[in-house]
């Protein structure tokens, strides 16, 4: 199995472990999780709890799945301000004007009265949350958008088709890349692929973030959804299916089970849904004609 370099989001911490050999003080690998307020044209639209990696892709993907962004060419600026205590170990994209200065930021903190709170914000993110729930200040990702460009004529591309051997080969290649899960047990992963191999791979402590990063990368790199499929590390719940459907990809596969709502939505959207993709098994819940 290939060895992947350690993620800058990984942190070593001494813990107490009890097992059949007794009680021990050992080092364990934990994932760093930080909060970022996503601010679009001066309005806070989301609070994201995420790994502090691939933040540009995460912001673009979240804006796209929220329906606030149609085309990456709309982005006139994208600025990241990390929360206090963040160790900016990973290089920033040259697209970004990254601000690594610490301290209070009037648009980055949920406790600032002038910033509107996103709907359904968890208790720990609200300005009136108890102090115990506000352990760390949030960073911010500010994005400014121009009006969307005129739509271009869509280039007709072939729909995705693959056989069972390709499904299992892609699943095996995907699992090889899930090194962060093997290290920490706390990461979710998503990939974009063609029948021949994986094109893009992203991971995060939250499954929604991993998918948003993948969709954001598609937008930033101009990768069309036609002829592609998505691979997920867990179950296929309807909230994930809704995001994936917005991307335009029409074949989704995972080693876990879909929910009934996922199957019904996939059927309505003509999306092929593959679950329990494991050795010697593939369950095709909808649109089986894409697996030949």
ZIJOMO-V513728 format. One record per backbone hydrogen bond with DSSP energy under -1.0 kcal/mol. CO is the residue of the C=O (numbers start at 1). NH is the residue of the N-H. Records with the same first field share a line. If there is no record, write none. Layout:
CO=NH + NH
This chain:
7=10
9=32
11=30
13=28
15=26
17=24
19=22
22=19
24=17
26=15
28=13
30=11
34=50
35=139
36=48
37=141
38=45 + 46
39=143
40=43
43=40
46=38
48=36
50=34
51=53
54=58
55=59
56=60
57=61
58=62
59=63
60=64
61=65
62=66
63=68 + 69
64=67
71=74
72=75
74=146
77=144
78=97
79=142
80=99
81=140
83=86
87=89
93=96
99=82
105=108 + 109
109=112
112=115
122=125
123=126
126=129
130=133
131=134
139=37
140=81
141=39
142=79
143=41
144=76 + 77
162=292
163=167
164=168
165=169
166=170
167=171
168=172
169=173
170=174
171=175
172=176
173=177
177=179
178=182
179=183
180=184
181=185
188=204
189=233
190=202
191=231
192=199 + 200
193=229
194=197
197=194
200=192
202=190
204=188
206=210
207=211
208=212
209=213
210=214
211=215
212=216
213=217
214=218
215=219
216=220
217=221
218=223
225=228
229=193
230=253
231=191
234=256
236=259
237=241
238=242
239=243
240=244
241=245
242=246
243=247
245=248
250=272
251=230
252=274
253=232
254=277
256=276
257=236
259=263
260=264
261=265
262=266
263=267
264=268
265=269
266=271
272=252
273=285
274=254
275=283
276=278
278=281
281=278
283=275
287=290
288=291
290=162
